[in-house]
Amino acid sequence: MPRSVRLAALGVIAEGVVGVVVAVLLALGGVTFSVWGFVALLGLAVGAAGVALVTGTRGARGPSLVAQLFVLGCGFYAAVPSHRPDWGVPVMVLAAVVLYGLLCAPTRAWADAEDGEDAEDGDGVRH
């Protein structure tokens, strides 16, 4: 598995953990179950996609890509309409870095390889 996949997976896992932490904070803040439960469910799903990427599941790349697009949108909303670039810009940078890791050439080659095939790592070594 290429290094880009492993690093992107760590970013996806981190986003999932942040989602669960936000859900807990919302629950402690008295927000209704329908809101914090939804955020918790999304956080768990994103974290599960990250764990699946770390374990080498190629099918987790698609859900991780979709999650990054949502994270980019949330970061943009925080930075521009909400006038909180101190929160939004780092979120957008993280999402862009993870997107690059999920879309770069070694990751695409790994994702396109058959399950029984060996795919090259980013350093050119076949496994």
N, C-alpha and C positions, 0 to 999 in steps of 0.2 A: 504494500500500500504506500503511495507517495506521501512524502512529508506534508505536502499541501493539504491532503485530506485529513491527516491527523491534527494539524494545527487548526483547520477550519472546524473540525469536530469539537475541539476544545472550546472554540468560540461559541459554537451552538450550545454546548453543555452549559457554558457560563450564562448565556442568555436564558436558558431554561431555569437555572437556579435563581437568577434575578427575577424571573416571572413568578416563581413560587414565593420568594421573599416579599415581593410586592403584594401578592395575594394575602399573605399573612398580615402584613401591615394594614391592608385595607380591612381585613376582618377585625383586627384590633381597634381600628379607627371607627368601627360601627357601621361600615358600609354593608348593604344588604347582601345576603348569600348569593343572589343571582349575579351580582357583579364580581365579588371576590372568588366565587366558585368558578366562574368562567375564566378569570385570569389564572387561577390555579390550574385549571384543566389545560389551558394553552401552555403554561409554563412546563407542566409535566410532559405534554406532547412534544414540545421543542426539545426538552432535555432527553426524552426517549429517542428522538431522531439523532441527537448528538451521540448518545451512547451506541446506537446502531451504526453510526459512521465510524466510531472508534473501533468497533468490532469487525469492520470490513463489509458491512451490508451496503451493497451498491444502491439498493432501492431507497435508502434514507437520504440520498442526495437531493431528490426532487422536493420532498417536504422541507428540507433544510433551506433550499433555494427560495421557496415560497415564504418561509418564515423570515428570511433576510429582507425580502421585499416589504413585508409588513413592518419589520423593525426600522427600515429606512423611512417609511412613511411616518411612523411614530416619532422618530428623531426629527424629521422635518417639521412635524406639527409642534413639537416642543420648542424647536429653535426659532421658527418664523412666526406663526400666528400667536403662540403663547409667550413670545418674547423671552425665552429661556435658552439662549444659545449655549450657556454653560452646561446644560443637560443634553440638549439636542445634538450638538456637534460631535461630542464623543460617541454618542450612540450611532450616529450616521457613519462615523469613521470605522467603528467596530463592524457594523453591518457591511460596509464596502470592502473591508479587508477579508471578512469571511466570504463574501460573494466572490472576490477574486480567487480565494483559495478553492472555492467550489467550481469555478469556471475555467481555471487555467489549464493549459495543455496536458500536464501530467495527470491531473484529476480526470479530465475527459477521457484520456486513454485508459485509465484505470476503470472508469465507469463503463466504457464501451467493451472492455474485455469480457470474454465468457468466464463463467465461474471456474472452469477447469484450467483456463489459460493463466500463464504468468504475465504479469504486467510490470513494466519498468517503473522503478522508483524515480523520483526527480533527479537522483544523482546518477542515473544511467545503469544501475545495477539491476539485473533481472532476478526475480525471486520466484 
